[in-house]
Amino acid sequence: MLENLLNSISTSVSLQKLCPWLKNDVIPFVRRNVPEGQEILAKWLEQAARNLELTDKANWPENGLQLAEVFFTAEKPDDLGLVSSWHWISLV
């Protein structure tokens, strides 16, 4: 499902809209709920960044770098102040 979601993103979506959505919503969700999806995300981001060289040459390589770094600068679930499931269990 994650691959379908990522592959459904139109190439016409601006990085100014795409990057915050990925960084603040998609990547933290995947890290928290579907950790095995991180590899899918990383590969997709890498390919999308490479594709920008062909589709948006005027802004290359800055646009590719901007997209690629989203994975590394996204909030980690622990950084969001979320309590791990272990803490929830221990409180019950």
Backbone atoms as SQL, in Angstrom:
CREATE TABLE atoms (id INTEGER PRIMARY KEY, chain TEXT, resi INTEGER, resn TEXT, atom TEXT, x REAL, y REAL, z REAL);
INSERT INTO atoms VALUES
  (1, 'A', 1, 'MET', 'N', 0.815, -1.197, 0.000),
  (2, 'A', 1, 'MET', 'CA', 0.000, 0.000, 0.000),
  (3, 'A', 1, 'MET', 'C', 0.858, 1.259, 0.000),
  (4, 'A', 2, 'LEU', 'N', 1.975, 1.199, 0.711),
  (5, 'A', 2, 'LEU', 'CA', 2.868, 2.353, 0.756),
  (6, 'A', 2, 'LEU', 'C', 3.412, 2.667, -0.631),
  (7, 'A', 3, 'GLU', 'N', 3.823, 1.633, -1.346),
  (8, 'A', 3, 'GLU', 'CA', 4.325, 1.851, -2.705),
  (9, 'A', 3, 'GLU', 'C', 3.252, 2.450, -3.591),
  (10, 'A', 4, 'ASN', 'N', 2.020, 1.967, -3.471),
  (11, 'A', 4, 'ASN', 'CA', 0.919, 2.522, -4.254),
  (12, 'A', 4, 'ASN', 'C', 0.696, 3.987, -3.938),
  (13, 'A', 5, 'LEU', 'N', 0.753, 4.330, -2.650),
  (14, 'A', 5, 'LEU', 'CA', 0.591, 5.719, -2.232),
  (15, 'A', 5, 'LEU', 'C', 1.678, 6.595, -2.851),
  (16, 'A', 6, 'LEU', 'N', 2.930, 6.173, -2.705),
  (17, 'A', 6, 'LEU', 'CA', 4.042, 6.964, -3.221),
  (18, 'A', 6, 'LEU', 'C', 4.000, 7.078, -4.731),
  (19, 'A', 7, 'ASN', 'N', 3.680, 5.983, -5.407),
  (20, 'A', 7, 'ASN', 'CA', 3.642, 6.001, -6.864),
  (21, 'A', 7, 'ASN', 'C', 2.456, 6.780, -7.416),
  (22, 'A', 8, 'SER', 'N', 1.476, 7.067, -6.588),
  (23, 'A', 8, 'SER', 'CA', 0.323, 7.845, -7.040),
  (24, 'A', 8, 'SER', 'C', 0.571, 9.351, -6.967),
  (25, 'A', 9, 'ILE', 'N', 1.690, 9.755, -6.391),
  (26, 'A', 9, 'ILE', 'CA', 2.001, 11.182, -6.274),
  (27, 'A', 9, 'ILE', 'C', 2.382, 11.722, -7.650),
  (28, 'A', 10, 'SER', 'N', 1.690, 12.718, -8.074),
  (29, 'A', 10, 'SER', 'CA', 1.930, 13.324, -9.382),
  (30, 'A', 10, 'SER', 'C', 3.264, 14.070, -9.398),
  (31, 'A', 11, 'THR', 'N', 3.945, 14.000, -10.508),
  (32, 'A', 11, 'THR', 'CA', 5.207, 14.725, -10.648),
  (33, 'A', 11, 'THR', 'C', 4.980, 16.228, -10.704),
  (34, 'A', 12, 'SER', 'N', 3.726, 16.635, -10.874),
  (35, 'A', 12, 'SER', 'CA', 3.435, 18.065, -10.933),
  (36, 'A', 12, 'SER', 'C', 3.269, 18.691, -9.546),
  (37, 'A', 13, 'VAL', 'N', 3.259, 17.876, -8.492),
  (38, 'A', 13, 'VAL', 'CA', 3.150, 18.407, -7.127),
  (39, 'A', 13, 'VAL', 'C', 4.448, 19.127, -6.792),
  (40, 'A', 14, 'SER', 'N', 4.336, 20.340, -6.290),
  (41, 'A', 14, 'SER', 'CA', 5.528, 21.123, -5.977),
  (42, 'A', 14, 'SER', 'C', 6.245, 20.558, -4.757),
  (43, 'A', 15, 'LEU', 'N', 7.557, 20.714, -4.739),
  (44, 'A', 15, 'LEU', 'CA', 8.344, 20.264, -3.590),
  (45, 'A', 15, 'LEU', 'C', 7.966, 21.027, -2.335),
  (46, 'A', 16, 'GLN', 'N', 7.497, 22.269, -2.477),
  (47, 'A', 16, 'GLN', 'CA', 7.099, 23.062, -1.319),
  (48, 'A', 16, 'GLN', 'C', 5.893, 22.449, -0.621),
  (49, 'A', 17, 'LYS', 'N', 5.070, 21.692, -1.344),
  (50, 'A', 17, 'LYS', 'CA', 3.937, 20.999, -0.735),
  (51, 'A', 17, 'LYS', 'C', 4.285, 19.568, -0.384),
  (52, 'A', 18, 'LEU', 'N', 5.064, 18.922, -1.234),
  (53, 'A', 18, 'LEU', 'CA', 5.382, 17.514, -1.050),
  (54, 'A', 18, 'LEU', 'C', 6.312, 17.270, 0.130),
  (55, 'A', 19, 'CYS', 'N', 7.373, 18.035, 0.231),
  (56, 'A', 19, 'CYS', 'CA', 8.371, 17.790, 1.279),
  (57, 'A', 19, 'CYS', 'C', 7.803, 17.905, 2.689),
  (58, 'A', 20, 'PRO', 'N', 7.049, 18.960, 3.017),
  (59, 'A', 20, 'PRO', 'CA', 6.489, 19.023, 4.373),
  (60, 'A', 20, 'PRO', 'C', 5.519, 17.877, 4.672),
  (61, 'A', 21, 'TRP', 'N', 4.738, 17.470, 3.684),
  (62, 'A', 21, 'TRP', 'CA', 3.804, 16.368, 3.879),
  (63, 'A', 21, 'TRP', 'C', 4.559, 15.071, 4.170),
  (64, 'A', 22, 'LEU', 'N', 5.593, 14.814, 3.380),
  (65, 'A', 22, 'LEU', 'CA', 6.399, 13.623, 3.614),
  (66, 'A', 22, 'LEU', 'C', 7.107, 13.697, 4.965),
  (67, 'A', 23, 'LYS', 'N', 7.712, 14.841, 5.231),
  (68, 'A', 23, 'LYS', 'CA', 8.533, 15.017, 6.431),
  (69, 'A', 23, 'LYS', 'C', 7.716, 14.981, 7.717),
  (70, 'A', 24, 'ASN', 'N', 6.548, 15.595, 7.703),
  (71, 'A', 24, 'ASN', 'CA', 5.767, 15.747, 8.931),
  (72, 'A', 24, 'ASN', 'C', 4.690, 14.687, 9.124),
  (73, 'A', 25, 'ASP', 'N', 4.260, 14.059, 8.035),
  (74, 'A', 25, 'ASP', 'CA', 3.152, 13.115, 8.140),
  (75, 'A', 25, 'ASP', 'C', 3.528, 11.693, 7.732),
  (76, 'A', 26, 'VAL', 'N', 3.977, 11.534, 6.507),
  (77, 'A', 26, 'VAL', 'CA', 4.191, 10.190, 5.961),
  (78, 'A', 26, 'VAL', 'C', 5.356, 9.477, 6.641),
  (79, 'A', 27, 'ILE', 'N', 6.512, 10.101, 6.668),
  (80, 'A', 27, 'ILE', 'CA', 7.701, 9.428, 7.204),
  (81, 'A', 27, 'ILE', 'C', 7.550, 9.109, 8.697),
  (82, 'A', 28, 'PRO', 'N', 7.103, 10.043, 9.531),
  (83, 'A', 28, 'PRO', 'CA', 6.902, 9.670, 10.944),
  (84, 'A', 28, 'PRO', 'C', 5.878, 8.544, 11.124),
  (85, 'A', 29, 'PHE', 'N', 4.807, 8.573, 10.319),
  (86, 'A', 29, 'PHE', 'CA', 3.809, 7.510, 10.405),
  (87, 'A', 29, 'PHE', 'C', 4.425, 6.158, 10.061),
  (88, 'A', 30, 'VAL', 'N', 5.192, 6.114, 8.979),
  (89, 'A', 30, 'VAL', 'CA', 5.809, 4.857, 8.562),
  (90, 'A', 30, 'VAL', 'C', 6.796, 4.379, 9.621),
  (91, 'A', 31, 'ARG', 'N', 7.615, 5.272, 10.123),
  (92, 'A', 31, 'ARG', 'CA', 8.592, 4.877, 11.145),
  (93, 'A', 31, 'ARG', 'C', 7.913, 4.314, 12.391),
  (94, 'A', 32, 'ARG', 'N', 6.791, 4.885, 12.729),
  (95, 'A', 32, 'ARG', 'CA', 6.089, 4.486, 13.940),
  (96, 'A', 32, 'ARG', 'C', 5.271, 3.205, 13.731),
  (97, 'A', 33, 'ASN', 'N', 4.611, 3.078, 12.589),
  (98, 'A', 33, 'ASN', 'CA', 3.646, 2.010, 12.392),
  (99, 'A', 33, 'ASN', 'C', 4.062, 0.915, 11.411),
  (100, 'A', 34, 'VAL', 'N', 4.924, 1.243, 10.480),
  (101, 'A', 34, 'VAL', 'CA', 5.342, 0.284, 9.454),
  (102, 'A', 34, 'VAL', 'C', 6.845, 0.427, 9.246),
  (103, 'A', 35, 'PRO', 'N', 7.645, 0.110, 10.254),
  (104, 'A', 35, 'PRO', 'CA', 9.086, 0.345, 10.159),
  (105, 'A', 35, 'PRO', 'C', 9.745, -0.311, 8.948),
  (106, 'A', 36, 'GLU', 'N', 9.210, -1.455, 8.514),
  (107, 'A', 36, 'GLU', 'CA', 9.793, -2.106, 7.338),
  (108, 'A', 36, 'GLU', 'C', 9.562, -1.285, 6.066),
  (109, 'A', 37, 'GLY', 'N', 8.675, -0.320, 6.110),
  (110, 'A', 37, 'GLY', 'CA', 8.410, 0.545, 4.965),
  (111, 'A', 37, 'GLY', 'C', 9.460, 1.631, 4.772),
  (112, 'A', 38, 'GLN', 'N', 10.361, 1.786, 5.732),
  (113, 'A', 38, 'GLN', 'CA', 11.402, 2.816, 5.602),
  (114, 'A', 38, 'GLN', 'C', 12.286, 2.575, 4.387),
  (115, 'A', 39, 'GLU', 'N', 12.569, 1.319, 4.085),
  (116, 'A', 39, 'GLU', 'CA', 13.390, 1.009, 2.921),
  (117, 'A', 39, 'GLU', 'C', 12.662, 1.395, 1.637),
  (118, 'A', 40, 'ILE', 'N', 11.371, 1.135, 1.588),
  (119, 'A', 40, 'ILE', 'CA', 10.562, 1.528, 0.429),
  (120, 'A', 40, 'ILE', 'C', 10.592, 3.039, 0.272),
  (121, 'A', 41, 'LEU', 'N', 10.407, 3.751, 1.377),
  (122, 'A', 41, 'LEU', 'CA', 10.447, 5.221, 1.352),
  (123, 'A', 41, 'LEU', 'C', 11.795, 5.744, 0.878),
  (124, 'A', 42, 'ALA', 'N', 12.862, 5.191, 1.412),
  (125, 'A', 42, 'ALA', 'CA', 14.204, 5.655, 1.049),
  (126, 'A', 42, 'ALA', 'C', 14.467, 5.439, -0.433),
  (127, 'A', 43, 'LYS', 'N', 14.103, 4.287, -0.951),
  (128, 'A', 43, 'LYS', 'CA', 14.313, 4.000, -2.381),
  (129, 'A', 43, 'LYS', 'C', 13.462, 4.922, -3.251),
  (130, 'A', 44, 'TRP', 'N', 12.209, 5.158, -2.816),
  (131, 'A', 44, 'TRP', 'CA', 11.340, 6.028, -3.594),
  (132, 'A', 44, 'TRP', 'C', 11.882, 7.460, -3.615),
  (133, 'A', 45, 'LEU', 'N', 12.312, 7.948, -2.466),
  (134, 'A', 45, 'LEU', 'CA', 12.862, 9.304, -2.388),
  (135, 'A', 45, 'LEU', 'C', 14.119, 9.435, -3.239),
  (136, 'A', 46, 'GLU', 'N', 14.963, 8.418, -3.207),
  (137, 'A', 46, 'GLU', 'CA', 16.180, 8.449, -4.025),
  (138, 'A', 46, 'GLU', 'C', 15.825, 8.526, -5.508),
  (139, 'A', 47, 'GLN', 'N', 14.893, 7.692, -5.943),
  (140, 'A', 47, 'GLN', 'CA', 14.511, 7.695, -7.354),
  (141, 'A', 47, 'GLN', 'C', 13.824, 9.005, -7.733),
  (142, 'A', 48, 'ALA', 'N', 12.971, 9.509, -6.865),
  (143, 'A', 48, 'ALA', 'CA', 12.291, 10.774, -7.140),
  (144, 'A', 48, 'ALA', 'C', 13.295, 11.913, -7.249),
  (145, 'A', 49, 'ALA', 'N', 14.310, 11.909, -6.391),
  (146, 'A', 49, 'ALA', 'CA', 15.351, 12.943, -6.449),
  (147, 'A', 49, 'ALA', 'C', 16.126, 12.842, -7.757),
  (148, 'A', 50, 'ARG', 'N', 16.436, 11.631, -8.174),
  (149, 'A', 50, 'ARG', 'CA', 17.146, 11.452, -9.456),
  (150, 'A', 50, 'ARG', 'C', 16.289, 11.896, -10.634),
  (151, 'A', 51, 'ASN', 'N', 14.995, 11.607, -10.563),
  (152, 'A', 51, 'ASN', 'CA', 14.092, 11.994, -11.651),
  (153, 'A', 51, 'ASN', 'C', 14.010, 13.509, -11.826),
  (154, 'A', 52, 'LEU', 'N', 14.221, 14.240, -10.741),
  (155, 'A', 52, 'LEU', 'CA', 14.171, 15.699, -10.837),
  (156, 'A', 52, 'LEU', 'C', 15.256, 16.245, -11.768),
  (157, 'A', 53, 'GLU', 'N', 16.336, 15.513, -11.906),
  (158, 'A', 53, 'GLU', 'CA', 17.394, 15.950, -12.827),
  (159, 'A', 53, 'GLU', 'C', 16.865, 16.016, -14.255),
  (160, 'A', 54, 'LEU', 'N', 15.924, 15.135, -14.569),
  (161, 'A', 54, 'LEU', 'CA', 15.349, 15.114, -15.915),
  (162, 'A', 54, 'LEU', 'C', 14.122, 16.002, -16.042),
  (163, 'A', 55, 'THR', 'N', 13.334, 16.088, -14.975),
  (164, 'A', 55, 'THR', 'CA', 12.064, 16.806, -15.074),
  (165, 'A', 55, 'THR', 'C', 12.139, 18.267, -14.638),
  (166, 'A', 56, 'ASP', 'N', 13.166, 18.634, -13.885),
  (167, 'A', 56, 'ASP', 'CA', 13.292, 20.013, -13.393),
  (168, 'A', 56, 'ASP', 'C', 14.768, 20.419, -13.404),
  (169, 'A', 57, 'LYS', 'N', 15.353, 20.384, -14.591),
  (170, 'A', 57, 'LYS', 'CA', 16.792, 20.641, -14.735),
  (171, 'A', 57, 'LYS', 'C', 17.205, 22.021, -14.234),
  (172, 'A', 58, 'ALA', 'N', 16.320, 22.986, -14.352),
  (173, 'A', 58, 'ALA', 'CA', 16.661, 24.354, -13.970),
  (174, 'A', 58, 'ALA', 'C', 17.000, 24.468, -12.480),
  (175, 'A', 59, 'ASN', 'N', 16.399, 23.617, -11.675),
  (176, 'A', 59, 'ASN', 'CA', 16.609, 23.695, -10.231),
  (177, 'A', 59, 'ASN', 'C', 17.499, 22.579, -9.686),
  (178, 'A', 60, 'TRP', 'N', 18.039, 21.783, -10.588),
  (179, 'A', 60, 'TRP', 'CA', 18.913, 20.668, -10.197),
  (180, 'A', 60, 'TRP', 'C', 20.284, 21.198, -9.851),
  (181, 'A', 61, 'PRO', 'N', 20.993, 20.785, -8.868),
  (182, 'A', 61, 'PRO', 'CA', 20.757, 19.647, -7.975),
  (183, 'A', 61, 'PRO', 'C', 20.085, 20.017, -6.661),
  (184, 'A', 62, 'GLU', 'N', 19.806, 21.299, -6.454),
  (185, 'A', 62, 'GLU', 'CA', 19.223, 21.715, -5.176),
  (186, 'A', 62, 'GLU', 'C', 17.897, 21.027, -4.897),
  (187, 'A', 63, 'ASN', 'N', 17.054, 20.878, -5.934),
  (188, 'A', 63, 'ASN', 'CA', 15.759, 20.256, -5.718),
  (189, 'A', 63, 'ASN', 'C', 15.899, 18.779, -5.349),
  (190, 'A', 64, 'GLY', 'N', 16.835, 18.091, -5.961),
  (191, 'A', 64, 'GLY', 'CA', 17.083, 16.691, -5.635),
  (192, 'A', 64, 'GLY', 'C', 17.581, 16.524, -4.216),
  (193, 'A', 65, 'LEU', 'N', 18.478, 17.403, -3.812),
  (194, 'A', 65, 'LEU', 'CA', 18.999, 17.362, -2.445),
  (195, 'A', 65, 'LEU', 'C', 17.886, 17.648, -1.438),
  (196, 'A', 66, 'GLN', 'N', 17.049, 18.625, -1.747),
  (197, 'A', 66, 'GLN', 'CA', 15.937, 18.974, -0.861),
  (198, 'A', 66, 'GLN', 'C', 15.026, 17.768, -0.642),
  (199, 'A', 67, 'LEU', 'N', 14.714, 17.066, -1.708),
  (200, 'A', 67, 'LEU', 'CA', 13.837, 15.909, -1.593),
  (201, 'A', 67, 'LEU', 'C', 14.528, 14.756, -0.867),
  (202, 'A', 68, 'ALA', 'N', 15.775, 14.527, -1.188),
  (203, 'A', 68, 'ALA', 'CA', 16.506, 13.413, -0.570),
  (204, 'A', 68, 'ALA', 'C', 16.708, 13.610, 0.930),
  (205, 'A', 69, 'GLU', 'N', 16.937, 14.830, 1.358),
  (206, 'A', 69, 'GLU', 'CA', 17.213, 15.050, 2.776),
  (207, 'A', 69, 'GLU', 'C', 15.967, 14.961, 3.659),
  (208, 'A', 70, 'VAL', 'N', 14.790, 14.949, 3.055),
  (209, 'A', 70, 'VAL', 'CA', 13.543, 14.839, 3.817),
  (210, 'A', 70, 'VAL', 'C', 13.562, 13.597, 4.708),
  (211, 'A', 71, 'PHE', 'N', 14.076, 12.501, 4.190),
  (212, 'A', 71, 'PHE', 'CA', 14.098, 11.253, 4.954),
  (213, 'A', 71, 'PHE', 'C', 14.923, 11.401, 6.225),
  (214, 'A', 72, 'PHE', 'N', 16.014, 12.149, 6.138),
  (215, 'A', 72, 'PHE', 'CA', 16.935, 12.262, 7.270),
  (216, 'A', 72, 'PHE', 'C', 16.549, 13.367, 8.246),
  (217, 'A', 73, 'THR', 'N', 15.733, 14.299, 7.806),
  (218, 'A', 73, 'THR', 'CA', 15.362, 15.411, 8.678),
  (219, 'A', 73, 'THR', 'C', 13.948, 15.276, 9.236),
  (220, 'A', 74, 'ALA', 'N', 13.234, 14.229, 8.834),
  (221, 'A', 74, 'ALA', 'CA', 11.871, 14.019, 9.336),
  (222, 'A', 74, 'ALA', 'C', 11.919, 13.702, 10.820),
  (223, 'A', 75, 'GLU', 'N', 10.859, 14.043, 11.489),
  (224, 'A', 75, 'GLU', 'CA', 10.756, 13.780, 12.914),
  (225, 'A', 75, 'GLU', 'C', 10.794, 12.287, 13.177),
  (226, 'A', 76, 'LYS', 'N', 11.541, 11.911, 14.174),
  (227, 'A', 76, 'LYS', 'CA', 11.544, 10.533, 14.637),
  (228, 'A', 76, 'LYS', 'C', 10.346, 10.382, 15.571),
  (229, 'A', 77, 'PRO', 'N', 9.715, 9.221, 15.627),
  (230, 'A', 77, 'PRO', 'CA', 8.548, 9.070, 16.511),
  (231, 'A', 77, 'PRO', 'C', 8.836, 9.487, 17.950),
  (232, 'A', 78, 'ASP', 'N', 10.021, 9.175, 18.473),
  (233, 'A', 78, 'ASP', 'CA', 10.346, 9.564, 19.844),
  (234, 'A', 78, 'ASP', 'C', 10.461, 11.074, 19.990),
  (235, 'A', 79, 'ASP', 'N', 10.883, 11.757, 18.914),
  (236, 'A', 79, 'ASP', 'CA', 11.006, 13.208, 18.946),
  (237, 'A', 79, 'ASP', 'C', 9.644, 13.889, 18.991),
  (238, 'A', 80, 'LEU', 'N', 8.613, 13.162, 18.599),
  (239, 'A', 80, 'LEU', 'CA', 7.277, 13.745, 18.570),
  (240, 'A', 80, 'LEU', 'C', 6.604, 13.707, 19.929),
  (241, 'A', 81, 'GLY', 'N', 7.301, 13.169, 20.912),
  (242, 'A', 81, 'GLY', 'CA', 6.727, 13.082, 22.236),
  (243, 'A', 81, 'GLY', 'C', 5.749, 11.934, 22.380),
  (244, 'A', 82, 'LEU', 'N', 5.811, 10.976, 21.479),
  (245, 'A', 82, 'LEU', 'CA', 4.910, 9.843, 21.548),
  (246, 'A', 82, 'LEU', 'C', 5.436, 8.835, 22.554),
  (247, 'A', 83, 'VAL', 'N', 4.535, 8.247, 23.249),
  (248, 'A', 83, 'VAL', 'CA', 4.910, 7.244, 24.241),
  (249, 'A', 83, 'VAL', 'C', 4.917, 5.895, 23.542),
  (250, 'A', 84, 'SER', 'N', 5.950, 5.137, 23.750),
  (251, 'A', 84, 'SER', 'CA', 6.020, 3.826, 23.113),
  (252, 'A', 84, 'SER', 'C', 4.948, 2.915, 23.678),
  (253, 'A', 85, 'SER', 'N', 4.628, 1.868, 22.917),
  (254, 'A', 85, 'SER', 'CA', 3.590, 0.947, 23.368),
  (255, 'A', 85, 'SER', 'C', 3.993, 0.286, 24.685),
  (256, 'A', 86, 'TRP', 'N', 5.280, 0.103, 24.922),
  (257, 'A', 86, 'TRP', 'CA', 5.740, -0.495, 26.168),
  (258, 'A', 86, 'TRP', 'C', 5.308, 0.371, 27.354),
  (259, 'A', 87, 'HIS', 'N', 5.432, 1.688, 27.209),
  (260, 'A', 87, 'HIS', 'CA', 5.011, 2.578, 28.283),
  (261, 'A', 87, 'HIS', 'C', 3.514, 2.489, 28.531),
  (262, 'A', 88, 'TRP', 'N', 2.751, 2.359, 27.475),
  (263, 'A', 88, 'TRP', 'CA', 1.311, 2.241, 27.627),
  (264, 'A', 88, 'TRP', 'C', 0.970, 0.965, 28.372),
  (265, 'A', 89, 'ILE', 'N', 1.634, -0.115, 28.017),
  (266, 'A', 89, 'ILE', 'CA', 1.365, -1.390, 28.674),
  (267, 'A', 89, 'ILE', 'C', 1.745, -1.312, 30.141),
  (268, 'A', 90, 'SER', 'N', 2.870, -0.693, 30.426),
  (269, 'A', 90, 'SER', 'CA', 3.327, -0.641, 31.813),
  (270, 'A', 90, 'SER', 'C', 2.430, 0.240, 32.685),
  (271, 'A', 91, 'LEU', 'N', 1.664, 1.126, 32.077),
  (272, 'A', 91, 'LEU', 'CA', 0.771, 1.986, 32.847),
  (273, 'A', 91, 'LEU', 'C', -0.544, 1.323, 33.189),
  (274, 'A', 92, 'VAL', 'N', -0.870, 0.256, 32.473),
  (275, 'A', 92, 'VAL', 'CA', -2.161, -0.407, 32.664),
  (276, 'A', 92, 'VAL', 'C', -2.165, -1.244, 33.903);
